[in-house]
Amino acid sequence: MYDFSYHRAGSVADASSKLKAAEDGKLVAGGMTLIPTLKQRLAQPSDLIDLGGINDLAGIKADGSGVTIGAMTTHGAVATSKDVKSAIPALAHLAGEIGDPQVRHRGTIGGSIANNDPAADYPAACIGLGATIVTSKREIAADEFFKGLFETALADDEIVTAVRFPKPKRAAYMKFPNPASRYALVGVFVAETGNGMRVAVTGAGQNGVFRVKAMEDALGKSFAADAVANISVPDGDLNSDIHASAEYRAHLITVMAKRAVAAAE
Ligand SMILES: Cc1cc2nc3c(=O)[nH]c(=O)nc-3n(C[C@H](O)[C@H](O)[C@H](O)COP(=O)(O)OP(=O)(O)OC[C@H]3O[C@@H](n4cnc5c(N)ncnc54)[C@H](O)[C@@H]3O)c2cc1C
């Protein structure tokens, strides 16, 4: 690990000004991704600004239209929240399948989506439910937020403060996890929302999470597992690595989509 200056922010405004003042500052949330990156000397920030002391950033608020989850809310808190389980059970299920208990105890929703790992689970829920990302500067529709591998619409000095998930009519998430890390080899989030069908795939795309319009159209006509059973995603744009080939991932997308629709039916 290279040397850096550590700061504990007391508020979002304080974190923003510390970030602006730093030569090459980095926010730290749960540290589940950032700390290993620093330990391996893959990053050399001048300053670390810890969001852990900002109480307002953690917590879950529910109203009739959905749930708003603060950026510093851990995966474990989402997985066990009565409000999330009641409004969007698929989201609680997704959070409960992230990593292991240690990761779920430390990792946060804000850190996960800001990092935008192509195998992370939350991007599928954000796109699948048509969520809104609330930041220190503005609100961003999830469809506009995830820009590619580890890339988001966030400016360098912008902080995710919350994610607002509208309550769907029905939804489910199914993933085929990497047996070691539990990251998604393929994860498919399916939802019938107030604005129509959404099918979001994580783990497979070379540019991260993406929607499958052919499946959305088919589910619009008939919300049944059979409706997506014969729809496959071309493997040309999918990831191929030591864990799975692009062809295998393409196959898994159809299988996970079928399972998700069956679970949501
Ligand atoms: C062993 C292991 C297994 C895992 N398995 C899974 C899995 O199955 N599924 C899955 O989805 N994830 C998995 N993860 C990732 C984990 O769930 C965390 O969500 C992820 O590491 C990032 O969250 P964090 O709070 O730890 O963020 P950090 O590591 O603290 O930060 C990550 C990045 O986000 C930035 N950041 C943090 N918070 C904010 C914010 N509020 N606004 C703007 N930028 C911010 C940081 O500057 C940094 O660049 C795994 C991690 C580990 C170590």
The ligand as an ORCA input file, in Angstrom:
! r2SCAN-3c Opt
* xyz 0 1
  C     -14.735    -11.716     -1.633
  C     -15.697    -10.738     -2.263
  C     -16.852    -11.222     -2.854
  C     -17.755    -10.350     -3.451
  N     -18.868    -10.874     -4.063
  C     -19.742    -10.031     -4.650
  C     -20.925    -10.540     -5.277
  O     -21.234    -11.738     -5.261
  N     -21.750     -9.633     -5.873
  C     -21.494     -8.283     -5.881
  O     -22.272     -7.519     -6.434
  N     -20.393     -7.772     -5.274
  C     -19.521     -8.620     -4.665
  N     -18.426     -8.082     -4.038
  C     -18.255     -6.591     -4.001
  C     -18.816     -6.009     -2.695
  O     -20.119     -6.415     -2.611
  C     -18.884     -4.453     -2.580
  O     -20.136     -4.004     -2.960
  C     -17.996     -3.712     -3.448
  O     -16.708     -4.135     -3.094
  C     -18.043     -2.177     -3.308
  O     -18.672     -1.698     -2.144
  P     -17.850     -1.049     -0.940
  O     -18.865     -0.390     -0.085
  O     -16.952     -2.040     -0.330
  O     -17.031      0.114     -1.694
  P     -15.438      0.578     -1.629
  O     -14.602     -0.609     -1.835
  O     -15.257      1.345     -0.359
  O     -15.449      1.547     -2.834
  C     -15.542      1.065     -4.165
  C     -15.443      2.236     -5.149
  O     -16.619      3.035     -5.088
  C     -16.305      4.394     -4.728
  N     -17.387      4.808     -3.844
  C     -17.755      4.200     -2.676
  N     -18.855      4.794     -2.179
  C     -19.165      5.802     -3.019
  C     -20.218      6.763     -3.038
  N     -21.179      6.815     -2.089
  N     -20.250      7.660     -4.064
  C     -19.304      7.618     -5.043
  N     -18.295      6.719     -5.072
  C     -18.236      5.816     -4.072
  C     -14.935      4.328     -4.079
  O     -14.230      5.548     -4.225
  C     -14.277      3.199     -4.848
  O     -13.801      3.668     -6.091
  C     -17.508     -8.945     -3.436
  C     -16.349     -8.442     -2.811
  C     -15.454     -9.321     -2.230
  C     -14.232     -8.768     -1.555
*
